[in-house]
Amino acid sequence: MRFVIVGAGLAGHTAAVHLRELAPQAKIDILGDELGLPYDRPPLSKEVLGEGAPRYLANAETYHENGISYHPGQTATQIDRNRSEILTACGNAYAYDRLLLATGSRARKLPDSVGQSSKILYLRTLEDAVRLKSVLRESRRIAVIGGGFIGLEVAAAARAMACEVFLFEMTDRILSRGMPAILSRWAEKLHRLNGVQFEFGSKIDSIHHQDDGSLRLRWNAFADVDAVVVGIGVQPNTQLASDAGLDVDDGIVVDDRCQTSDPAIFAAGEVTSHPVLGGAFRQRLESWKVASGQSLVAAKSMAGIDSHYAEPPWLWSDQFGHNIQSLGVLQNADRSVVLDDPETNNWTAIFLDSHDKIAGAIAVNNGRDISMLKRALLHDGIIPEKLLNRAAR
Ligand SMILES: NC(=O)c1ccc[n+]([C@@H]2O[C@H](COP(=O)([O-])OP(=O)(O)OC[C@H]3O[C@@H](n4cnc5c(N)ncnc54)[C@H](O)[C@@H]3O)[C@@H](O)[C@H]2O)c1
């Protein structure tokens, strides 16, 4: 059996390791478009911007010892479904019996018309993180565009380096995509207390270089900064799949076995549009947990073992030493129950659906609540009595 994996992020790497265990005789190739070894992405906006080192997922010896052929710098450009081959930009061809697409996402860019400069930075890859860190070290004032997790984690890292930080968010609150207002209020207060300055409802019209090397931002006012960091979301890398005629709807459409509309082709990680909560709807989730969980299901399915992905959405973030966790689907919730005091740095909000069952939760420095609520969500959806006792009356 020949397995080819396109994408050497967490999903691609983890699937290769599982496939090796499940199919000891199989040929396994991983194609990655970056040059180095696969690494874990969450530390890029946290430890790597501080004093920490990147977390590599493997080294060349482990791949060699496990008979996994890792091909860095190989950008896949075409799936030839008739010949069951992947073609790359370098002109190589890799034949497959089962193919896994773990192509992830890329950073959404500001339009070129806003301005172009080597000091307008994005954060998606290890190379981006290393460059950003060195620019932050040299900067006194920076602008961050976008108040999502990237923007906020970069703001926290920049403040730790004593940079002045202006954060521009086009909506009226931070974390507005998918996170509830109670978390936005808490996180904004935390960031303000730590010196981050906010501009809401503002889109940058232009960014110009000035003679002294700084950048001038224009929206309905002006600001001069040394660098601009942009975190305005991501776009899934679906081109390869759509060019090959696979079903794509925002992400690559897969079933709960991670199989695409072609039975020989599978997909895993944040590029997938997959069924959530028993198939009630489908979602593309930008989360480490999806990459790690779906890679096991995809590997089993590719090896012919029955397996289904049924994990509820879960993600976390660390900001100014505080841990935020989010569980489940919060957008469709009808009401919430708050445990402890959201004015402090330890609280949990549980979101309930129209049947008063748990839809999801947010916990600030309360990771244990999330573990308990996850079990309850998967069991009967009822809030455990032990937690209810802490609800504000
Ligand atoms: N801890 C974590 O889970 C974590 C941490 C970092 C990054 N990530 C992931 O990295 C990816 C990228 O994160 P992100 O923060 O860039 O995306 P995001 O979509 O979470 O947030 C983008 C923010 O930018 C705002 N925005 C969009 N266009 C804008 C504009 N022109 N001007 C001002 N604001 C604008 C949006 O309103 C939104 O608040 C996501 O997949 C995210 O989940 C996750």
PDBQT file of the ligand as one rigid body, heavy atoms in Angstrom, charges set to zero:
ROOT
HETATM    1  N1  LIG A 401      -4.956  29.860  20.809  1.00  0.00    +0.000 N 
HETATM    2  C1  LIG A 401      -5.507  29.598  19.656  1.00  0.00    +0.000 C 
HETATM    3  O1  LIG A 401      -6.413  28.807  19.507  1.00  0.00    +0.000 OA
HETATM    4  C2  LIG A 401      -4.966  30.324  18.504  1.00  0.00    +0.000 A 
HETATM    5  C3  LIG A 401      -3.949  31.229  18.687  1.00  0.00    +0.000 A 
HETATM    6  C4  LIG A 401      -3.460  31.896  17.597  1.00  0.00    +0.000 A 
HETATM    7  C5  LIG A 401      -4.006  31.643  16.359  1.00  0.00    +0.000 A 
HETATM    8  N2  LIG A 401      -4.983  30.746  16.208  1.00  0.00    +0.000 N 
HETATM    9  C6  LIG A 401      -5.549  30.508  14.909  1.00  0.00    +0.000 C 
HETATM   10  O2  LIG A 401      -4.829  31.240  13.951  1.00  0.00    +0.000 OA
HETATM   11  C7  LIG A 401      -5.706  31.649  12.937  1.00  0.00    +0.000 C 
HETATM   12  C8  LIG A 401      -5.636  33.088  12.644  1.00  0.00    +0.000 C 
HETATM   13  O3  LIG A 401      -6.019  33.837  13.781  1.00  0.00    +0.000 OA
HETATM   14  P1  LIG A 401      -6.505  35.312  13.607  1.00  0.00    +0.000 P 
HETATM   15  O4  LIG A 401      -6.530  35.920  14.943  1.00  0.00    +0.000 OA
HETATM   16  O5  LIG A 401      -5.729  35.952  12.504  1.00  0.00    +0.000 OA
HETATM   17  O6  LIG A 401      -7.973  35.135  12.984  1.00  0.00    +0.000 OA
HETATM   18  P2  LIG A 401      -9.441  35.383  13.555  1.00  0.00    +0.000 P 
HETATM   19  O7  LIG A 401     -10.347  35.167  12.405  1.00  0.00    +0.000 OA
HETATM   20  O8  LIG A 401      -9.660  34.602  14.788  1.00  0.00    +0.000 OA
HETATM   21  O9  LIG A 401      -9.482  36.941  13.973  1.00  0.00    +0.000 OA
HETATM   22  C9  LIG A 401      -9.333  37.953  13.026  1.00  0.00    +0.000 C 
HETATM   23  C10 LIG A 401      -9.847  39.258  13.591  1.00  0.00    +0.000 C 
HETATM   24  O10 LIG A 401      -9.490  40.288  12.691  1.00  0.00    +0.000 OA
HETATM   25  C11 LIG A 401     -10.594  41.151  12.495  1.00  0.00    +0.000 C 
HETATM   26  N3  LIG A 401     -10.406  41.756  11.186  1.00  0.00    +0.000 N 
HETATM   27  C12 LIG A 401     -10.575  41.170   9.971  1.00  0.00    +0.000 A 
HETATM   28  N4  LIG A 401     -10.256  42.057   8.987  1.00  0.00    +0.000 NA
HETATM   29  C13 LIG A 401      -9.846  43.191   9.606  1.00  0.00    +0.000 A 
HETATM   30  C14 LIG A 401      -9.372  44.439   9.142  1.00  0.00    +0.000 A 
HETATM   31  N5  LIG A 401      -9.221  44.682   7.846  1.00  0.00    +0.000 N 
HETATM   32  N6  LIG A 401      -9.047  45.384  10.062  1.00  0.00    +0.000 NA
HETATM   33  C15 LIG A 401      -9.181  45.146  11.388  1.00  0.00    +0.000 A 
HETATM   34  N7  LIG A 401      -9.629  43.970  11.882  1.00  0.00    +0.000 NA
HETATM   35  C16 LIG A 401      -9.944  43.016  10.994  1.00  0.00    +0.000 A 
HETATM   36  C17 LIG A 401     -11.803  40.243  12.627  1.00  0.00    +0.000 C 
HETATM   37  O11 LIG A 401     -12.963  40.989  12.967  1.00  0.00    +0.000 OA
HETATM   38  C18 LIG A 401     -11.359  39.307  13.747  1.00  0.00    +0.000 C 
HETATM   39  O12 LIG A 401     -11.663  39.841  15.007  1.00  0.00    +0.000 OA
HETATM   40  C19 LIG A 401      -7.069  31.213  13.335  1.00  0.00    +0.000 C 
HETATM   41  O13 LIG A 401      -7.202  29.984  12.710  1.00  0.00    +0.000 OA
HETATM   42  C20 LIG A 401      -6.940  31.059  14.805  1.00  0.00    +0.000 C 
HETATM   43  O14 LIG A 401      -7.902  30.180  15.338  1.00  0.00    +0.000 OA
HETATM   44  C21 LIG A 401      -5.478  30.083  17.259  1.00  0.00    +0.000 A 
ENDROOT
TORSDOF 0
